[in-house]
């Protein structure tokens, strides 16, 4: 019976699921399940929160629990996000912070979470493949994909493309279906 109440709305996106998966650490979590603490605690693992706090602390030069808005882009990039100046400005405007203002750690967590969600690599790969598929067939020829990967954006070498194709079980002259390709290349690496 209780399971019916766990999914009140649409299913979460894969990015939300991956962020939520590590969030329940029992005694490691600071927020009791019924408290009204930071809303990001349900989306981020304790390890992520600790990593973000460490980076935040580097820019909290006066140790007041606040960083300058001008340091936001560098802090986000320090954590692996890739915001544009316009995106940083949008985040600040959303939270009513001007360019000379400051933000606290809770606001920083919210911004980091939103930035991660909008940088979904699966979505970016799918959009790139859809742009290459003019006839909307649902696949691209491996030779066309090789051509794009070696000539556009951060160009890959032919050896790197060969390695990628081998990992994704793609025949050099075969068809590459989007969903299968994206699933195979975005699986997390093995943790040895």
C-alpha positions as CSV (number, residue, x, y, z in Angstrom):
1,X,0.0,0.0,0.0
2,X,2.7,2.5,0.9
3,X,4.4,1.9,-2.4
4,X,1.6,3.6,-4.3
5,X,2.5,6.9,-2.5
6,X,6.1,6.8,-3.5
7,X,5.5,7.8,-7.1
8,X,3.0,10.7,-7.0
9,X,4.1,12.4,-10.1
10,X,6.0,11.6,-13.3
11,X,9.0,9.3,-12.9
12,X,12.3,11.0,-12.1
13,X,14.8,11.5,-14.9
14,X,17.8,9.2,-14.9
15,X,20.0,12.1,-13.6
16,X,17.7,12.5,-10.6
17,X,17.8,8.7,-10.0
18,X,21.6,8.6,-10.0
19,X,21.8,11.5,-7.7
20,X,19.2,10.1,-5.3
21,X,20.7,6.6,-5.3
22,X,23.6,7.5,-3.0
23,X,21.6,10.0,-0.9
24,X,20.2,7.5,1.7
25,X,23.1,6.8,4.0
26,X,21.2,6.3,7.2
27,X,23.3,7.6,10.1
28,X,25.6,9.4,7.7
29,X,22.8,11.9,6.7
30,X,22.5,15.0,8.7
31,X,18.8,15.5,8.0
32,X,16.3,13.3,9.7
33,X,13.7,12.0,7.2
34,X,10.9,14.2,8.6
35,X,12.9,17.5,9.0
36,X,12.5,20.5,6.7
37,X,16.3,20.7,6.0
38,X,17.9,21.4,2.6
39,X,15.8,20.1,-0.2
40,X,18.9,19.1,-2.1
41,X,19.8,16.4,0.5
42,X,17.3,14.0,-1.3
43,X,19.1,14.5,-4.6
44,X,22.7,14.5,-3.6
45,X,24.8,11.9,-1.8
46,X,26.6,12.8,1.4
47,X,29.9,12.4,-0.5
48,X,28.7,14.9,-3.1
49,X,27.6,17.4,-0.5
50,X,31.0,17.1,1.3
51,X,32.8,17.6,-2.0
52,X,30.7,20.7,-2.8
53,X,31.2,22.0,0.8
54,X,35.0,21.7,0.5
55,X,35.0,23.6,-2.8
56,X,32.6,26.2,-1.4
57,X,34.9,26.7,1.6
58,X,37.8,27.5,-0.6
59,X,35.9,30.6,-1.9
60,X,34.4,31.5,1.5
61,X,37.5,33.5,2.3
62,X,36.1,35.2,5.4
63,X,34.5,31.9,6.6
64,X,31.1,33.5,7.0
65,X,29.2,30.7,5.1
66,X,28.9,32.8,2.0
67,X,30.8,33.2,-1.3
68,X,30.8,36.1,-3.7
69,X,28.6,35.8,-6.8
70,X,31.7,36.7,-8.9
71,X,33.2,33.4,-7.7
72,X,30.3,31.2,-8.6
73,X,31.4,30.3,-12.1
74,X,34.9,29.2,-11.0
75,X,33.4,27.2,-8.1
76,X,31.0,25.4,-10.4
77,X,33.8,24.6,-12.9
78,X,36.0,23.5,-10.0
79,X,33.4,20.8,-9.4
80,X,33.2,19.6,-13.0
81,X,30.3,21.6,-14.3
82,X,30.6,23.7,-17.5
83,X,28.3,26.7,-17.1
84,X,28.4,29.6,-19.5
85,X,28.5,33.2,-18.2
86,X,24.9,33.5,-19.3
87,X,23.8,30.4,-17.3
88,X,25.6,31.7,-14.2
89,X,23.8,35.0,-14.6
90,X,20.4,33.1,-14.9
91,X,21.2,31.1,-11.7
92,X,21.9,34.3,-9.8
93,X,18.8,36.0,-11.1
94,X,16.6,33.1,-10.2
95,X,17.8,33.5,-6.6
96,X,17.6,37.3,-6.6
97,X,21.3,37.8,-6.3
98,X,23.0,40.6,-8.2
99,X,26.5,40.4,-9.6
100,X,28.0,42.0,-6.5
101,X,26.0,39.9,-4.1
102,X,26.8,36.7,-2.1
103,X,25.2,33.3,-1.8
104,X,25.0,30.8,1.0
105,X,25.8,27.1,0.8
106,X,22.2,26.0,0.5
107,X,21.8,28.3,-2.6
108,X,25.1,27.0,-4.0
109,X,23.8,23.4,-3.6
110,X,20.6,24.2,-5.4
111,X,22.5,26.0,-8.3
112,X,25.0,23.1,-8.6
113,X,22.1,20.6,-8.7
114,X,20.3,22.6,-11.4
115,X,23.5,22.9,-13.4
116,X,24.2,19.2,-13.3
117,X,20.6,18.4,-14.4
118,X,20.8,20.7,-17.4
119,X,24.2,19.3,-18.5
120,X,22.8,15.8,-19.0
121,X,25.3,14.1,-21.3
122,X,22.7,11.6,-22.7
123,X,20.5,14.4,-23.8
124,X,23.5,16.2,-25.5
125,X,24.6,13.1,-27.3
126,X,21.0,12.4,-28.4
127,X,20.6,15.9,-29.8
128,X,23.9,15.7,-31.7
129,X,22.8,12.3,-33.2
130,X,19.4,13.6,-34.1
131,X,21.0,16.6,-35.9
132,X,23.1,14.1,-38.0
133,X,20.0,12.0,-38.9
134,X,18.3,14.2,-41.4
135,X,15.8,11.5,-42.4
136,X,14.9,10.7,-38.8
137,X,15.5,6.9,-39.1
138,X,16.6,6.4,-35.5
139,X,20.1,5.4,-36.4
140,X,23.2,6.7,-38.1
141,X,25.7,4.8,-40.1
142,X,28.9,4.0,-38.3
143,X,31.0,5.6,-41.1
144,X,29.0,8.8,-40.7
145,X,29.4,8.8,-36.9
146,X,33.2,8.2,-37.3
147,X,33.4,11.2,-39.7
148,X,31.5,13.5,-37.2
149,X,33.6,12.3,-34.2
150,X,36.9,12.9,-36.0
151,X,36.0,16.3,-37.6
152,X,33.7,18.2,-35.2
153,X,34.0,19.6,-31.7
154,X,36.6,18.0,-29.6
155,X,38.0,15.9,-32.4
156,X,38.7,12.2,-31.7
157,X,41.5,10.3,-33.3
158,X,40.7,7.3,-35.4
159,X,42.2,5.1,-32.7
160,X,39.9,6.7,-30.1
161,X,36.9,6.1,-32.4
162,X,38.0,2.5,-32.9
163,X,38.2,2.0,-29.1
164,X,34.8,3.6,-28.6
165,X,33.2,1.4,-31.3
166,X,34.8,-1.7,-29.7
167,X,33.4,-0.7,-26.3
168,X,29.9,-0.1,-27.7
169,X,30.0,-3.2,-30.0
170,X,29.6,-1.2,-33.2
171,X,30.6,-2.8,-36.5
172,X,32.7,-0.4,-38.6
173,X,30.2,-0.6,-41.5
174,X,27.1,-1.1,-39.4
175,X,24.2,1.0,-38.1
176,X,24.4,2.8,-34.8
177,X,21.0,3.0,-33.0
178,X,20.8,6.1,-30.8
179,X,19.4,4.5,-27.7
180,X,21.7,1.5,-27.6
181,X,24.8,3.7,-28.3
182,X,24.0,6.3,-25.7
183,X,23.2,3.6,-23.1
184,X,26.5,1.8,-23.8
185,X,28.8,4.8,-23.8
186,X,27.3,6.5,-20.7
187,X,27.4,3.5,-18.4
188,X,29.6,4.3,-15.4
189,X,33.0,2.8,-15.6
190,X,34.0,-0.2,-13.5
191,X,35.3,0.7,-10.0
192,X,38.2,-1.6,-9.4
